Amino acid sequence: MEYANILVTRPAEGVGAIQLNRPKVLNALNTKTMSEILHALREHEQDDSVRCNVIYGDERAFAAGADIRELADSSTVQMMIRNQFSAWEDIRGIKKPIIAAVSGFALGGGCELAMLCDMIVASETAQFGQPEIKIGIIPGAGGTQRLTKAAGKARAMDIVLTGRNLSAQEAFEMGLITRLVPQAEWLTSAIKLATEIAAMPPIAVREAKEAVLKSFDLSIEAGLEFERKNFYLLLSTEDAREGMRAFMEKRMPVWKGL
């Protein structure tokens, strides 16, 4: 498939990269862009050679927000009919890990897309925020929920109700981002992290991701039960047997994804 708003590459073994490519509007997210991101992630989901995803923008912006022109021209009914946030929900169901590499602005929908990913690697120059309140609306793609889970109620209230930007350092200290790196290394560091994950046993990676995400939805008792089921399941895989044999034989394991 040819894409209009994204670029898809393979920057390293096992890594599928998706670059937001609307630089004239600071990679503002519209329905078409989200649809293309989802399509590319689904392609990677079916490709055994891709084991980890990286989504990124450019040095100026990961994504500076939603495309306000598209929102301003849409009625409530139109947005409901086209199911405005369906792509976001479907991205949440992607089983392979997704890393957001952020430089510059990650605001509004851009911040929500970064938080939708499993990890965020951010440049020291990155800025995060949910400024929707300043135009009379609120975050609609998970901002109020994911930000609260990452930063806590008090900080989320501050950020959402004032619409202020967060520095990368502040976002790191509150647990919003995974790794804070020098400006020159924001993309290479994300690709390096993706390569490390891609080198792990793929079934175990997918099950581990699912178990961590379940911790947000379940009680501690239900979460522990889910974790144990995945643990027992993985013991039946060839990769688990290979990993244990390799450990005892003091050699590197060879993962088959089986």
N, C-alpha and C positions, 0 to 999 in steps of 0.2 A: 504494500500500500504506500502511495505517495502522500506525504503529510504537508500541510500548509503552514502549521504553527509550531511544529516541533522538528527536531533533528534526532535521529536514532543512530547510535554508533556502538561499537564494541571496543572500548578503550583498553581492556585487559582481559586475560583469560577468565572466563566464567562471569564476566560483568557486562550487563546491558545498560547503556546510558541513554537517557532521554533529556535533551536540552530544550527548554522553552525558547522559542525563536520568534518573539515579537518585540524586538529591541526598541522600535519607535514609540511603543506605549509601555515601556518598562516591563514587558512580559505580562501585561494584564491578562487575567484569566477570563475567557468567555466560554460559552457552551461548546463550541467547536474544539477549542484547545483541550478542555477536559475530556472530551470524547476521544481525541487523538491520543492523549496520555493513556487513557484506559485501553484503547486498542493496542498500543505498543506493549503495555504491561501484560495484556492477555497473550500477545504473541510470544513474549518472553516466558510466560507461564507454561506454554506448550513446548518450549525449546529446551531440551536437556542440557545444551551447552551454556545456557544462562542460569546462573545460580544466585545472583544478587543483582539488584537494580540500583541505579543512581539517577536521581532527578536533579537538574540544576538549571540555572539561568545564565547570567553573565556577571561581570564584575560589578556593574551598576545595580543590578536587581535580580534576585531570585524571581520574584513576582511582586509588583507594587500594589496588587489588589485585584479585585474583580473589575471587569470591564463595565464601568459605570454607564456608558452609553447603552449597552445592552439592557442593563437593569432599568434605566430611566424610561426606555421605550416599551417595557413589558408591563402588562397588567397582572394583578394577582392571579386571575383565572388563567392567563396565558402561561405563567410560570408553573402553576399547578398542573396544567394539562401536559406541558412538555416535561414534567417531573424534573425541575431545575437541578436537583442535587442527586439524581440517580447515579451519575458517573462517580460521584464522591463515595457513595455507598458501595458501589461495585469495586472501587479501588481498595476499600477497606477489606474486601474479601480475597485480595491477592495473597497467595500463600508464601511466595518467595519474598525475602526481605527487601525493603525499599529504604534507601538512604537519601536524604535531602542534603545537597551541597549548597550552602547559602553564602553569597557575597552581596553586600549592598542591602537593598530593601526587601524585606519579607513582611508585607503589610496586608491587613484584611484577608482576602482570599489567599494571598501568598503565604501568610503566616499559617492559615488553616491547612493549606496543602503541605507545608513543611511538617506541621504537627500530625497530619494524617500518615506521614511516613513513619517508619519504625525507629529511625535514628536521624539526628541532624548534626552534620559537621558544618561549623560556621566560621567564617573569617572574623577577625577582630573588628573589622569595619562594618559587620552586619548590623542591621536594625530590624527589630521585630515589633509588631503591634497590631491592634484591632481598632482602627480609627473610625469604624462605621458609625459610631454615635455622632460624629461630627457632620454627617449628612442625613441624620434623622432616622437611621435604621440600626440594626444590631447585627452581629455576626450570624450568618445563616448556614455555614458549612462546617459547624462543629466547634467554632471558636470559643463559645462560652463553656462548652463541656470539656474539651481537651485541655484548654488553658487552665481551668480549675483543677483538673486532675493532676496536671504537671506542677502547678505553682501554688495551689491552695486557694481557698475562697477569698481571703483578704486581698491577696495580690491580684487575683483575677478581677475582682471588683474594681480595684484601682485602675487597672489597664483598660478594661472594657468601658467603664463609666467616664473616664477622662479621655480615652482615645490616644493616650500618649505613646510615644515610641520607647522601646527598650533598647539599650545598648547590648551588644553581644555579651559583654562581661556580666551585666545584670541578668540576662537570660540564662547564662551558664550557671550563675550562682543559685538561681531559683530552680534549676533542674530541667529547664525547657530544652536545652541542647545537650548533645552527647560529647562533642569535642570542640574546643575552641582553639583555632590555629592561626598562625600569621597570615596576613592578607595574601601573600604570594603562594600559599599552600592550600587554599580552601578546596580546590578541585582535586589536586593530586592526593591530598590526605583522604578525601572521601573515596576516591578510586582505590587507594591502598587499603582502606578499611573494607571496602566491598570485596577486594581480592582475597583478603584474609578470610572473610566469611565464605566466599565461594570455594575456598579450599577445604572447608569442613564437610562432613558427610551430609548430603542434601536432605535426606529424609529427616534426620535428627534436627537440622536447622529449621525446617518447616514446622516440625512438631514443637520445638522450643519456642518459636515465634508465637504459635497459636496458644501455647500454655501461658506465656507472659501476657498476651492480650486478654486472655480469659480472666486474669486477676482483676481487671477493671470491672468485669461484669458479674462476678460470682462472689459469694461469701468465702472466707478463708477455708471453711470445711469443704465446700463444693470445689473450690480451686485446687485444694490438695488432692481431692479424689480425681479430678481431671488430669492433674500432673502425673499421678501414679499410673493411670491408665495409659498415658502416652509413654511413660517409662517402661512399663511392661511390654507395650507394643513394640518399642524399639529393640528390645532384647531378642525379638524374633527376626531381625533384619540381618542380611549378610554383612552390611557395613559395621554393625555392632560386633559381630564375631571377628571381622577383620581388624577392627580397631583394638580389640582386646588382645588378639594374637600378636599384632604389630607391637603393642606395648610390651608384652612379655618377651618378644624376640628382639626388642631394642632396634626396631626399624621403622621407617615411615609407612603409614597405612596407604593403601590404594582403594579409594572410595569408588563404588559402582552405582550408588543410588538405588540399591536393592535391599 
